[in-house]
Amino acid sequence: MFKIKVPITGSHSQSDESTSSNSREVLYALMPAVLMSIIFFGVDSLKIISIAMISCILMEFLFQKYILKSPSSLQDGSAAVTGLLLAFCLPITVPIWLVLLGSIISIGVSKLTFGGIVKNHFNPALAGRCLLLLLFPVQMTTWSGTVLTADTFTGATPLGLVSESVKSGKSLLLLTGNSQIPDYFDLFWGNVAGSLGEISALALLLGGGYLLWKKIITWHTPATIFATFLVMEGVLWIIAPSRFADPLFHLLTGGMMLGALFMVTDPNTSPITPSGRIVYGFGIALLTLLIRNFGPYPEGIAIAILVMNGFIPLINKRIKYIKFGKFQF
């Protein structure tokens, strides 16, 4: 048996008061990304965000009152958080009916079917996104340039450009040389095509930093994802820079920041021990790297998180606290 001394942290069992206060803090942390989505995509982004949040709240009320016949949990604020995160996973061009369908999937299927908050096995917002992508790939991958871009025609995301280049046999060095990929400032600031809440790494880092400061989340999973991906993608990039993009590009694009800072840190769908969270983060980083570099999709972290959600019971079983703050494998 392998034993390591670790400090005991709080469990995932939460009162309604702590859950609702945590939900408020998460909403506060997401406000910079909301602001950036309005700046880069205009007021239409606020419309999608509002509809997603209201519809998720409404779906939770209707499902619990008329289908499950269970007490309402709206006071915990988790439905509003799910709605905002779902909106962040959608492109600005998405039709309203798809937002409503995503709310039904996220709340009715992924969350309440398993018993609601604390009992759901998969991140509701990501489950909604992935099922919508599977059912309606065209609507979910139709991107628009930002309002600050000179050419506002529909185009691919930075990850999509890299994926298309590799599949067609073109060198990424040529793509970079022709300035077809946005520079790092635009990637960091958010002036790129993509989903509403994924484009600005700056806004998401500010929000994630706020949650760390308030001790709503811990560093274990995000840090493991970033460090693992930097190392493994860095090795691939050094070996074949014409085939693999550099690790910083990957960290600043797609859903990496949103996933690593806000999705994997959901206390209801993450391991209960610090060591378990590190294992969880390593698995997410590895799967994301494999999907992005060798899979059919340019993105990957959403699928990686959902796959690792399924392993959480096993992680909790194999890596757990024992007496005096030790855990065992």
C-alpha positions in Angstrom: 0.0 0.0 0.0 1.3 3.4 -1.0 0.6 6.2 1.6 1.2 9.9 1.5 0.3 12.5 4.1 -2.0 15.1 2.8 -4.1 17.8 4.5 -7.8 17.0 4.9 -10.0 19.3 2.8 -13.7 19.8 3.0 -16.0 17.2 1.4 -18.4 17.8 -1.4 -21.4 17.7 0.9 -22.7 21.2 0.9 -25.6 23.1 2.5 -28.1 25.1 0.4 -26.5 28.2 1.8 -22.9 27.3 0.8 -24.0 26.0 -2.6 -25.9 29.2 -3.4 -23.1 31.4 -2.2 -20.6 29.4 -4.4 -22.9 29.7 -7.4 -23.0 33.5 -6.9 -19.2 33.6 -6.7 -18.9 31.6 -10.0 -21.4 34.0 -11.7 -19.3 36.9 -10.5 -16.1 35.2 -11.8 -17.7 34.8 -15.2 -18.7 38.4 -15.6 -15.4 39.4 -17.3 -16.0 36.8 -20.0 -19.6 38.0 -20.4 -18.3 41.6 -20.9 -15.8 40.3 -23.5 -18.5 38.4 -25.4 -20.5 41.6 -25.7 -17.5 43.6 -26.8 -16.5 41.1 -29.5 -19.9 39.8 -30.6 -22.2 42.7 -29.8 -25.5 42.7 -27.9 -26.7 39.5 -29.6 -24.4 37.6 -27.2 -26.3 39.1 -24.3 -29.5 37.8 -25.8 -28.2 34.2 -26.1 -26.8 34.4 -22.6 -30.1 35.6 -21.1 -32.2 33.0 -23.0 -29.8 30.2 -21.9 -29.9 31.2 -18.2 -33.7 31.8 -18.1 -34.5 28.6 -20.0 -32.2 26.5 -17.7 -33.9 28.0 -14.6 -37.3 27.5 -16.1 -36.5 23.9 -17.2 -35.3 23.0 -13.7 -38.6 24.4 -12.2 -40.8 22.6 -14.7 -39.0 19.3 -14.4 -38.9 19.2 -10.6 -42.5 20.4 -10.2 -44.4 18.4 -12.9 -42.2 15.5 -13.9 -40.0 14.6 -10.8 -42.5 15.9 -8.3 -39.6 16.9 -6.1 -38.8 20.0 -4.0 -37.4 22.9 -5.9 -33.6 23.5 -5.9 -33.7 26.9 -7.7 -32.4 28.6 -4.6 -29.0 27.0 -4.9 -28.3 29.0 -8.1 -26.8 26.1 -10.0 -29.3 26.3 -12.9 -28.2 29.9 -13.6 -24.6 28.8 -13.6 -25.3 25.9 -16.0 -27.2 28.3 -18.3 -24.4 30.8 -18.4 -21.8 28.0 -19.1 -24.0 26.5 -21.8 -24.2 29.9 -23.5 -20.5 30.2 -23.3 -20.2 27.0 -25.3 -22.3 28.2 -28.2 -21.4 30.3 -31.3 -23.0 33.7 -31.8 -24.8 32.4 -34.9 -26.7 29.7 -33.0 -30.6 29.8 -33.5 -32.7 30.4 -30.4 -34.4 27.0 -30.6 -31.1 25.3 -30.3 -30.4 27.2 -27.1 -33.7 26.0 -25.6 -32.9 22.4 -26.7 -29.5 22.7 -25.0 -31.2 23.8 -21.8 -33.5 20.7 -21.8 -30.5 18.4 -22.4 -28.3 20.1 -19.8 -30.9 20.4 -17.0 -33.5 17.6 -17.8 -31.1 14.9 -19.1 -27.7 15.5 -17.6 -28.5 17.0 -14.3 -32.0 16.0 -13.0 -32.1 12.5 -14.4 -29.3 11.6 -12.0 -30.9 13.3 -9.0 -29.8 16.9 -9.4 -26.8 18.8 -7.9 -24.2 16.6 -6.1 -25.7 13.5 -7.7 -25.1 14.2 -11.4 -22.2 12.4 -12.9 -21.5 14.6 -15.9 -21.0 18.3 -16.3 -24.5 19.5 -17.5 -23.3 22.4 -19.7 -20.7 20.2 -21.5 -23.2 17.4 -21.9 -25.6 19.8 -23.5 -22.9 21.2 -25.8 -21.6 17.8 -26.9 -25.0 16.4 -27.7 -26.0 19.5 -29.6 -22.7 19.2 -31.6 -23.5 15.5 -32.3 -27.1 16.3 -33.4 -26.6 19.6 -35.2 -22.9 19.9 -36.3 -23.5 22.6 -38.9 -25.3 25.0 -36.5 -22.8 24.3 -33.8 -19.7 24.9 -36.0 -20.9 28.0 -37.9 -18.6 30.8 -36.7 -18.6 34.5 -37.2 -15.9 37.0 -37.0 -16.0 39.6 -34.2 -17.3 43.1 -34.6 -13.8 44.4 -34.2 -12.5 42.4 -37.1 -12.3 44.2 -40.5 -13.7 41.2 -42.3 -16.8 39.9 -40.5 -17.4 36.9 -42.8 -18.1 33.5 -41.4 -14.9 31.6 -40.9 -13.1 28.9 -39.0 -11.7 29.2 -35.4 -7.9 29.2 -34.9 -8.0 25.6 -34.0 -10.2 24.8 -37.0 -7.6 26.5 -39.3 -4.8 24.4 -37.8 -6.8 21.2 -38.1 -7.8 21.9 -41.8 -4.1 22.8 -42.6 -2.8 19.5 -41.1 -5.5 17.4 -42.8 -4.7 18.9 -46.2 -1.0 18.2 -45.8 0.1 21.9 -45.5 2.8 23.0 -43.1 1.8 25.0 -40.1 4.9 27.1 -40.6 3.4 28.3 -43.9 0.1 29.0 -42.3 1.8 31.1 -39.6 4.0 32.9 -42.2 0.9 34.0 -44.1 -0.6 35.5 -40.9 -3.7 33.3 -41.3 -3.6 32.4 -37.6 -4.3 35.3 -35.2 -1.4 36.5 -33.3 -1.0 35.8 -29.6 -2.3 39.2 -28.5 -5.6 38.6 -30.3 -5.8 35.0 -28.9 -5.1 36.3 -25.3 -7.5 39.3 -25.7 -10.2 37.5 -27.5 -10.5 39.0 -30.9 -11.0 35.7 -32.7 -13.9 33.5 -34.0 -15.2 31.0 -31.5 -17.9 30.3 -28.9 -19.2 33.2 -26.8 -17.3 32.5 -23.6 -14.2 30.8 -24.9 -12.5 33.5 -26.9 -10.9 35.6 -24.2 -8.2 33.9 -22.2 -7.6 37.1 -20.3 -11.2 37.3 -19.0 -11.2 33.6 -18.0 -7.9 33.8 -16.2 -9.2 36.8 -14.3 -12.3 34.8 -13.3 -10.3 31.7 -12.4 -8.0 33.8 -10.3 -10.9 35.3 -8.5 -12.3 31.8 -7.6 -8.9 30.7 -6.4 -8.6 33.8 -4.3 -12.0 33.2 -2.8 -11.1 29.4 -2.3 -14.1 28.3 -4.3 -11.9 26.1 -6.4 -8.4 24.5 -5.9 -5.4 24.7 -8.1 -4.9 20.9 -8.5 -6.8 20.1 -11.7 -6.3 23.4 -13.6 -2.5 23.4 -12.9 -2.2 19.7 -13.8 -4.0 20.3 -17.1 -1.9 23.3 -18.0 1.5 21.7 -17.0 0.8 18.4 -18.6 -0.4 19.9 -21.8 2.6 22.3 -22.0 5.1 19.5 -21.6 3.5 16.9 -23.9 2.5 19.4 -26.7 5.8 21.1 -26.3 7.6 17.8 -27.1 5.4 17.2 -30.2 6.0 20.8 -31.3 9.8 20.5 -30.9 9.8 17.2 -32.8 7.6 18.4 -35.7 6.8 22.1 -35.7 5.3 21.9 -39.2 2.8 19.3 -38.0 2.0 20.4 -34.4 1.1 23.8 -33.1 3.1 25.2 -30.1 1.6 24.6 -26.6 0.9 28.3 -25.9 -1.3 28.4 -29.0 -3.3 25.4 -27.7 -3.7 26.9 -24.2 -5.1 30.2 -25.6 -7.5 28.7 -28.1 -10.7 26.8 -28.0 -12.3 25.8 -24.7 -9.0 25.1 -22.9 -9.3 28.0 -20.4 -13.0 27.8 -19.9 -12.8 24.0 -19.4 -9.7 24.0 -17.2 -10.9 26.9 -14.9 -14.7 26.5 -14.8 -15.8 23.1 -16.0 -13.3 20.7 -14.3 -13.5 22.6 -11.0 -17.2 21.9 -10.7 -17.3 20.3 -7.2 -20.2 18.0 -8.2 -18.3 16.4 -11.0 -14.7 16.3 -9.8 -12.7 13.9 -7.5 -12.9 14.5 -3.7 -9.2 14.3 -2.9 -6.4 16.6 -4.1 -4.4 13.7 -5.5 -7.5 12.4 -7.3 -7.9 15.9 -8.9 -4.4 15.6 -10.2 -5.0 12.3 -11.8 -8.3 13.7 -13.2 -6.4 16.7 -14.7 -3.7 14.5 -16.2 -6.3 12.3 -17.9 -8.1 15.4 -19.3 -4.9 16.9 -20.7 -3.8 13.6 -22.3 -7.2 13.0 -24.0 -7.4 16.6 -25.2 -4.0 16.4 -26.7 -4.8 13.2 -28.5 -8.1 14.5 -29.8 -6.7 17.8 -31.0 -3.6 16.4 -32.7 -4.8 13.0 -33.9 -8.6 13.0 -33.8 -11.3 14.2 -36.2 -12.3 17.2 -34.1 -10.2 20.4 -33.8 -11.4 20.9 -30.2 -11.3 18.2 -27.6 -11.4 19.3 -24.0 -15.2 19.0 -23.7 -15.2 15.4 -24.7 -12.1 14.8 -22.5 -13.9 16.2 -19.5 -17.0 14.1 -20.0 -14.9 11.0 -20.5 -13.0 11.6 -17.3 -16.3 12.4 -15.5 -17.1 8.8 -16.0 -13.9 7.7 -14.3 -14.5 9.8 -11.2 -16.2 7.0 -9.2 -13.2 4.8 -9.9 -10.8 7.6 -8.9 -12.6 8.3 -5.7 -12.6 4.6 -4.9 -8.9 4.1 -5.6 -7.6 7.4 -4.2 -9.2 8.2 -0.9 -8.6 9.6 2.6 -7.8 7.3 5.5 -7.0 7.9 9.1 -4.8 10.9 10.0 -5.1 12.6 6.7 -3.4 9.9 4.6 -4.8 8.5 1.4 -4.2 5.2 -0.4 -4.1 3.9 -3.9 
